[in-house]
């Protein structure tokens, strides 16, 4: 890891060089220090580079990197909302996290923020008005008919064709990072398991890896293998569920019913292995342990059945017609926006932390799969191919595992900072943590959905309104992972 302290004048030049060398911006975190503010930028590539800049409290501003890096502009807007630190020359200096009814001048991450003041009352959001013959708007949400978290979608439409869609999120901003401050390492571990319920392993693992780096904790080989198994178990049960959910939005509900049955088998297996259906509790700081070994034969059987169901769906002419060429996301859009996970790989951009930033050797059965068309069909097929790889990886890992109880190391008291990155089921997920004497002083979380939400409106251009549920499910983005 390379750590560089730069001035505000040097930031853009150094960042440009890192990006041109093939690194990607993975995280930007603001810190309130005793005598001012500090901003940390994490770039990932063949190695990891952290840039940090400091500034006095009475001169708190950032030079915007939005012109050279799209994700940087969103991080800068988040920092302004939560800390009050402005990005100079930002091309879109509007609120992101704080909706318009949040009080002006109140920034919740500041130490002296105190309880939230009374809200200012209802306030409209300045949606771009698309004008022209036959153009009309369809507002959807933020409250939805199903068991789904809140998000507002504003469609500008001609006939059935979507000209533009704006997604408005952060209706349930929970202050997760603020809740972590001043808490014990184990308390924050429990918090990270609950950031996004379907990604309990991904978030908790990234967190413990960051803590272990901060405190110099060595993790046993068996613990690393168990952690890798848990990640693949989480990937499989979510992908199997998505195979049914996607085709259900193409009216092929019989396949959705059967994938729901298969998901239930996997959830029951999760509980047998870890004591929790969502795989909570198995990962600890310095270790990992299973109640019983992963049943690779059961998982292999479920995966075979899921793949058979997927091929049944793909062989149906109506389903195939609905998915092919629908909601196309191009590779150049993926690279520009920093899109991650199966969404990126479906467009031919093979970014995967299991290959790019591995924490364990997954063996010869692992390889990164990708598609090139970037449509709903490609994102569906990505799940089919990934669960096949994951089942094979689980079998290899089980053969190498000497014990189902990886040695757990007591976390020493100390001070430091660390970073953890894993390929969670939606994509590369990272945590950066700063600890002092057994307490977390700062936690920064970046779920892959943070990067992927802006790509959904891009893919929807020229898609028809009835295909929005299908396209949306093919992305399957997390509200909770985004609305921290």
Secondary structure, DSSP 8 states (H G I E B T S, - for coil): -EEEE--HHHHHHHHHHHHHTT-EEEEEEEEEETTEEEEEEEEESSSEEEEEEEEEGGG-EEE--TTT-HHHHHHHHHHHHHH--EEET-TT---SSS-TTS-TT--TTSTT--S----------------STTEEEEEE-SS-SSS----EEEEEEETTEEEEEEEE--SS---HHHHHTT-BHHHHHHHHTTSSGGGHHHHHHHHHHHHHHHHT----HHHHHHHHHHHHHHHHHHHHHHHHHHHHTTT-HHHHHHHHHHHHHHHHHHHHHHSSTT-TTSEETTEEE-SS---HHHHHHHHHHHHHHHHHHHTSHHHHHHHTTSS---HHHHHHHT--HHHHHHTT----HHHHS-SS---TT------SS-SHHHHHHHHHHHHHHHHHHHHHHHHH-S-SEE--------EEEEEEEEE-SSSEEEEEEEEETTEEEEEEEE-HHHHHHHHHHHHHTT-BGGGHHHHHHHH---HHHH--
